[in-house]
């Protein structure tokens, strides 16, 4: 039996649904400002670290959900869509990764045989080379 995801049930992503939950309780159960939410994010990350080190896979899953939920609340407090923020991060990563692969190919190396240490300088260079594209992409998100 297939359980429908939130997106299938509501047409919204889980991040958007998390924002809705925060909006629905903001008059009675919410942080006063984004710095308080950030403190909560850091607390949740600490709990996730502890779960990864000492607990079950289910506990890690639970704590990861708390981190994501709290990050969605931080986005809400900063007046950002968590979906747009994540979408931007994905596109930024793809731009940088594609440039890194191009640089590696130009040096006649094979990406899949390289260690993280060998890839790191290419990643750093790709970040510098795509900075203008990333800034342009970022400006498009602020037009939304």
C-alpha positions as a printed Julia matrix, in Angstrom:
144×3 Matrix{Float64}:
  0.0    0.0     0.0
  1.37   3.41   -1.0
  0.96   6.23    1.48
  0.51   9.51   -0.34
  3.1   12.19    0.36
  2.13  15.67    1.49
  2.78  16.96   -2.02
  0.36  14.38   -3.44
 -2.27  15.16   -0.79
 -2.02  18.95   -0.67
 -0.1   20.04   -3.75
  2.46  21.59   -1.38
  5.97  20.55   -0.53
  6.76  19.42    2.99
  8.74  22.64    3.53
  5.72  24.75    2.56
  3.49  22.68    4.81
  5.96  23.26    7.68
  5.65  27.0     7.09
  1.86  26.67    7.17
  2.09  24.88   10.53
  4.23  27.73   11.87
  1.8   30.35   10.56
 -1.14  28.55   12.15
  0.41  28.63   15.62
  2.32  31.92   15.47
 -0.11  33.81   17.72
  0.37  31.38   20.61
  3.49  29.27   20.04
  6.23  30.98   18.08
  9.6   32.61   18.54
  9.8   36.39   18.91
 12.46  36.86   16.24
 14.72  35.1    13.79
 17.67  34.98   16.21
 15.61  32.87   18.61
 14.74  30.54   15.74
 18.41  30.31   14.78
 19.24  29.3    18.36
 16.61  26.58   18.05
 18.11  25.42   14.73
 21.51  25.08   16.43
 19.92  23.17   19.32
 18.23  20.8    16.86
 21.51  20.29   14.97
 23.18  19.36   18.26
 20.4   16.82   18.9
 20.9   15.43   15.39
 24.65  15.06   16.01
 23.93  13.2    19.24
 21.44  10.92   17.52
 23.91  10.13   14.74
 26.59   9.24   17.28
 24.54   7.37   19.85
 21.06   6.43   18.73
 19.02   4.43   16.25
 18.32   5.16   12.63
 14.76   6.06   13.64
 16.08   8.64   16.13
 18.31  10.16   13.44
 15.32  10.32   11.07
 13.25  12.03   13.79
 15.95  14.59   14.58
 16.62  15.29   10.88
 12.94  16.13   10.54
 13.18  18.52   13.48
 16.16  20.29   11.86
 14.33  20.67    8.55
 11.12  21.83   10.24
 13.0   24.43   12.27
 14.92  25.64    9.21
 11.56  26.16    7.49
 10.5   28.29   10.47
 13.71  30.31   10.21
 12.98  30.94    6.53
  9.47  32.07    7.49
 10.82  34.48   10.09
 13.22  35.9     7.49
 10.37  36.19    4.94
 11.91  33.64    2.58
 10.21  30.73    0.93
 12.12  27.65    2.09
 11.25  26.01   -1.23
 12.75  28.87   -3.23
 15.78  28.97   -0.95
 16.43  25.26   -1.42
 15.74  25.43   -5.15
 18.3   28.25   -5.44
 20.88  26.22   -3.48
 20.35  23.25   -5.8
 20.75  25.38   -8.92
 23.85  27.04   -7.47
 25.34  23.64   -6.68
 24.55  22.37  -10.19
 26.23  25.41  -11.79
 29.34  24.9    -9.7
 29.4   21.14  -10.19
 29.01  21.45  -13.96
 31.86  23.97  -14.08
 34.0   21.69  -11.93
 33.39  18.77  -14.32
 34.32  21.0   -17.26
 37.58  22.04  -15.59
 38.44  18.43  -14.8
 37.72  17.37  -18.38
 39.88  20.22  -19.7
 42.73  18.89  -17.58
 42.13  15.44  -19.1
 41.39  13.86  -15.74
 38.62  11.42  -14.83
 36.19  12.75  -12.21
 35.14   9.33  -10.92
 38.72   8.32  -10.12
 39.58  11.47   -8.18
 39.64  11.74   -4.38
 37.86  14.51   -2.49
 41.25  16.09   -1.86
 41.94  16.17   -5.6
 38.45  17.53   -6.35
 38.56  20.32   -3.78
 40.78  22.73   -5.78
 38.48  22.28   -8.78
 35.45  23.03   -6.58
 37.07  26.19   -5.22
 37.95  27.33   -8.75
 34.44  26.54  -10.01
 32.93  28.64   -7.2
 35.04  31.63   -8.26
 34.28  31.12  -11.95
 30.51  30.85  -11.43
 30.18  33.71   -8.94
 28.63  36.11  -11.46
 26.17  33.47  -12.67
 25.19  32.74   -9.07
 24.64  36.44   -8.37
 22.45  36.73  -11.46
 20.47  33.67  -10.4
 20.06  35.12   -6.91
 18.69  38.37   -8.31
 16.06  36.37  -10.22
 14.85  34.85   -6.96
 14.41  38.24   -5.4
 12.2   39.28   -8.32
  9.74  36.5    -7.44
